[in-house]
Each structure stands twice: as C-alpha cells, then as structure tokens.
C-alpha cells in the first residue's frame, strides 16, 4: 500500500477503510470474518443501499495493487536457514521487528507463502560466506509473518533496505525490497520506490515496522500438509515430508536437489518452486 507522501508512512487517520485493512484488523483481533460466496470479505459497502443489492467486489479494488517487483541484487544466496529471528546474542544494531500479512489479489490472506529475507548488517556489509541476516519462513494460517532483525546499515549507492523473495505455493517468485521512511538517501537511490515503504515507529530502544504483501495470485489459504502416500505416483517426492537443504528427490521423471529446508505440501511440487528445488 503506497503511503500518502513519498517519505512519510501513512497513519490510521489518513488511510481510507479498505477491504484489506478491515480484514487485517479482524484477523489480528481473532474475530470471525464473514465471507461472500466468492470467498472474498463481506464488507458493509457490499451490502445494499436504499434497498438495492450491490454486486460483491471480487478483487482488492481499494488501491492495493500487487506488490511491485525489484531487482534481486548481487548478494542473494539460496539455502538460507528456516528462522524468523535473524539476531544472535551480541549482534550490534538497532532492533527491528517487521510484521504483516500476505494477501492474494482477491484480498484473501495466503498461508504457506515462502518469504526469504536477506539484508546488510549494522555496518552495511552482507555475509557472503555464512548466513548472517539471512533466513526464510512461511506465513501462518492467517497469512501473517514476523521477522526479528536489526535496522540494516548503509553502503555506497543505496538507501536503507531489506531484500525479500515471496512465493505462494505453485506460483511465480516475487523478488522485491522494503524501504524505510524519512531516509535522506531515498531521494538519491535510483532503485528506491515509495510504493515499497514500510510503516515504521520507534518502540523503546528499537523499531517496529509493518508491511503487507499483495501477490498477483488468486485463492485462499493453502491446505495444510498431508501425510505422504505410501507409493507416490510422481517419484520419491511426497507432500507432508520434511526436506533438508541438500536432500534429493525425483518428480515427474526428473531429479531435484532441495535448496532450503521446508515441509512439503501440495502445490509445492519441485517444478513449481524454484526457490526450494533445483533440477539436476
């Protein structure tokens, strides 16, 4: 969602009530969310006015366009560890928590979405040997994610940013970057885009940021993993199986090597998720 000003995060007062904002609030409150027959959220604006029924709105027609892609950059590494906390004891830097939801274009939250984060450390350097400030996670049943990290440092030519790859089961990978409001280099970084600004606030000695991804996909939450069949017809790969980085499996007559630890599920077949599997 694009803030109202290029370098200022939007506030609750200046944001219109949108289908996605209402759904986010309901999910956060643990409330039951009424759904239309189409699976979209039933809002008051979809009800009749002056005795007339209005057709339900099937998509996020409230300015919530799909999150825009950006360049991967030279520092991405596969095989990042499965973790939501990138901070180790004694790590220098300002603590930062990034949280939010992942939605499809029909405003339904998406579970099981792979989110792979990587960033520079407090001094503006990337760890290209190990996996410091690198990690991947999956959205939960409500489409939510949470990342514990630090505010990344600056390095020549770039403003402050966090890299991320997002992929719903069986869908293309979205590669993009997240930015911080009020950064002087936002005005000179040619890659920076205000549509990717997080909402950031100071909390104690750290910061809290929020950002909601909207993927250009249809459908609601992914079915949970199922027990693997005893004799999978498509090879040794099976849903519901925990795979570690480096594991090998066959699918559809081809061999694949696992790039990142995960528990497989229907829709995450090796040909569909290049972020998790590499064909050999």
C-alpha positions in Angstrom: 0.0 0.0 0.0 1.5 3.3 -1.0 1.7 5.9 1.8 0.2 9.3 1.3 3.6 11.1 1.0 6.8 9.7 -0.6 8.8 9.6 2.6 6.1 9.5 5.3 4.4 6.4 6.5 0.6 6.5 6.4 -1.3 6.8 9.6 -4.6 5.3 10.6 -6.2 8.7 10.4 -5.3 9.4 6.8 -5.9 5.9 5.3 -9.3 5.1 3.9 -11.1 2.0 5.1 -10.2 -0.7 2.6 -11.3 -4.4 2.3 -7.7 -5.5 3.2 -7.4 -3.1 6.2 -10.7 -4.4 7.6 -9.7 -8.0 7.1 -6.3 -7.4 8.7 -7.9 -5.9 11.8 -10.4 -8.7 12.0 -7.6 -11.3 11.7 -5.5 -9.6 14.3 -8.4 -9.4 16.7 -9.2 -13.1 16.2 -12.7 -12.3 15.0 -14.7 -14.4 12.6 -14.6 -12.8 9.2 -17.8 -13.1 7.2 -17.1 -14.2 3.6 -19.1 -13.9 0.5 -19.9 -16.9 -1.7 -16.9 -15.9 -3.8 -14.6 -16.3 -0.8 -13.9 -12.6 -0.5 -14.6 -10.5 2.6 -18.2 -9.2 3.1 -17.9 -5.5 3.8 -20.7 -3.0 4.6 -20.0 -1.3 1.3 -21.0 -4.6 -0.4 -24.5 -4.5 1.2 -27.5 -2.9 -0.4 -28.1 0.8 -0.3 -31.6 2.3 -0.4 -33.0 -1.3 -0.6 -30.8 -2.3 -3.6 -28.2 -5.0 -3.5 -24.8 -4.2 -4.9 -22.6 -6.8 -6.7 -19.8 -8.1 -4.4 -16.4 -6.7 -5.2 -14.2 -9.6 -6.3 -10.8 -8.0 -6.0 -8.9 -5.6 -3.9 -10.3 -2.5 -5.6 -9.0 -0.1 -3.0 -5.6 0.9 -4.2 -3.9 -2.3 -3.1 -2.3 -3.3 -6.3 0.1 -6.3 -6.3 3.4 -5.6 -4.6 5.8 -4.4 -7.3 9.0 -6.4 -8.1 12.5 -5.0 -7.8 15.9 -6.3 -8.7 17.5 -9.2 -6.7 20.9 -7.5 -6.4 24.2 -9.4 -6.2 24.0 -10.7 -2.7 21.2 -13.3 -2.7 22.2 -16.8 -1.5 20.0 -19.9 -1.6 19.8 -22.4 1.3 19.1 -19.8 4.0 18.1 -21.3 7.3 14.4 -21.6 8.3 14.0 -19.0 11.0 12.1 -15.8 11.8 14.8 -14.4 14.1 18.0 -13.2 12.4 19.5 -11.7 15.5 22.2 -13.5 17.5 23.3 -12.6 21.0 25.7 -9.6 21.0 24.7 -8.5 17.5 25.2 -4.7 17.2 22.5 -2.6 15.7 19.0 -1.2 16.4 16.5 -4.0 17.0 13.8 -4.1 14.3 10.7 -6.2 14.0 8.9 -6.4 10.7 5.5 -7.9 10.6 2.5 -8.0 8.3 0.3 -10.2 6.1 0.4 -11.7 2.7 -2.8 -11.4 0.6 -3.8 -12.5 -2.8 -5.3 -10.1 -5.2 -8.8 -11.2 -4.1 -8.0 -9.8 -0.6 -7.8 -13.3 1.0 -4.8 -13.9 3.2 -2.4 -16.6 2.0 -1.0 -19.2 4.2 2.2 -21.2 3.5 3.8 -18.4 1.5 7.6 -18.6 1.4 9.3 -15.4 2.5 13.1 -15.3 2.1 14.8 -12.3 3.7 18.3 -11.0 3.4 20.0 -7.7 4.3 23.2 -5.9 5.3 24.5 -5.8 8.8 24.8 -2.7 11.0 28.0 -1.7 9.1 26.3 -2.1 5.7 28.0 -5.4 4.8 26.5 -8.6 3.6 27.6 -12.0 4.8 28.5 -13.8 1.6 30.3 -16.7 3.5 27.7 -17.7 6.0 24.0 -16.8 6.6 24.1 -13.8 9.0 21.0 -11.7 8.5 19.6 -14.3 6.1 16.6 -16.6 6.7 13.3 -17.8 5.3 9.9 -18.5 6.9 6.3 -19.3 5.9 3.2 -17.4 6.6 0.9 -19.0 9.2 -2.7 -20.0 8.8 -3.9 -16.3 8.9 -1.4 -15.2 6.3 0.8 -13.5 8.9 4.6 -13.3 9.2 7.0 -11.7 11.7 10.7 -11.1 11.3 13.2 -10.1 14.1 16.3 -8.4 12.8 18.1 -5.1 13.0 18.0 -1.9 11.0 20.4 -2.5 8.1 23.4 -0.3 7.7 24.1 1.9 4.7 26.6 1.3 2.0 27.6 3.4 -1.1 25.0 4.0 -3.7 22.0 2.6 -1.8 19.5 3.8 0.8 18.5 1.6 3.7 16.6 -1.5 2.6 15.7 -5.2 3.2 15.5 -7.8 0.4 12.8 -10.4 0.2 11.5 -13.1 -2.1 7.9 -14.2 -1.7 6.3 -17.2 -3.3 2.9 -18.7 -2.9 2.6 -22.5 -3.5 2.8 -23.3 -7.2 3.1 -19.6 -8.1 5.9 -17.4 -9.5 8.5 -15.8 -7.2 8.2 -12.1 -6.4 11.5 -10.5 -5.7 11.4 -7.1 -4.2 12.8 -4.7 -1.5 11.4 -2.9 1.5 12.3 0.6 2.5 12.4 3.0 5.5 10.6 6.3 5.6 12.5 9.6 6.2 15.8 8.3 4.9 17.8 11.1 3.1 19.1 8.6 0.5 15.6 7.8 -0.6 15.9 10.9 -2.7 19.0 9.8 -4.5 18.7 6.0 -4.7 17.6 5.2 -8.3 16.2 1.8 -7.3 14.1 3.2 -4.4 10.3 3.2 -4.9 7.9 4.8 -2.3 5.3 2.0 -3.0 7.6 -0.3 -1.0 7.9 1.9 2.1 7.2 0.2 5.4 5.3 1.9 8.2 8.0 2.3 11.0 7.7 3.6 14.5 10.1 3.8 17.4 9.4 1.4 20.3 11.7 1.6 23.3 15.2 1.2 22.1 14.2 -0.3 18.8 11.8 0.0 15.9 8.7 -1.8 14.7 7.8 -1.9 11.0 4.8 -3.3 9.2 4.2 -4.1 5.5 1.6 -6.2 3.7 2.4 -8.0 0.6 -0.2 -8.4 -2.2 0.7 -11.2 -4.5 -0.7 -11.4 -8.0 -2.4 -14.8 -7.3 -5.9 -16.0 -6.7 -7.2 -18.3 -4.0 -7.3 -18.5 -0.3 -5.1 -20.3 2.3 -3.2 -23.4 1.2 -4.4 -26.7 2.6 -2.1 -28.0 5.4 0.4 -30.6 4.5 -0.9 -34.2 4.3 0.7 -37.5 5.2 2.8 -38.7 2.2 1.3 -41.6 0.2 3.0 -44.9 0.5 3.6 -45.1 -3.2 3.7 -41.6 -4.7 3.0 -41.9 -8.4 5.2 -38.9 -9.3 8.5 -40.2 -7.9 10.1 -40.1 -4.5 8.9 -36.5 -3.7 5.8 -36.5 -1.5 3.7 -33.9 0.4 3.9 -33.7 4.2 7.6 -34.7 4.2 10.3 -32.6 5.9 13.2 -31.9 3.5 16.6 -30.5 4.5 18.9 -28.5 2.3 20.8 -30.9 0.1 18.2 -33.6 0.1 17.4 -35.2 -3.3 14.1 -36.3 -4.7 12.6 -37.3 -8.0 9.4 -35.9 -9.5 7.9 -36.5 -12.9 10.9 -38.4 -14.1 13.4 -35.7 -13.1 15.8 -35.3 -10.2 15.8 -32.3 -7.9 18.0 -31.1 -5.1 16.5 -29.2 -2.1 17.8 -25.7 -1.7 16.0 -24.7 1.6 14.7 -26.7 4.5 10.9 -27.0 4.5 8.0 -29.3 4.9 6.5 -30.1 1.5 2.8 -29.6 0.7 0.5 -30.0 -2.2 1.3 -27.1 -4.6 5.0 -27.1 -3.7 6.0 -29.8 -6.2 9.6 -29.3 -7.2 9.0 -27.9 -10.7 6.7 -25.2 -9.1 9.0 -23.8 -6.5 12.5 -22.9 -7.9 13.2 -21.2 -4.6 13.1 -24.6 -2.9 14.2 -27.1 -5.5 16.8 -27.1 -8.3 16.6 -29.5 -11.1 19.7 -31.6 -11.6 
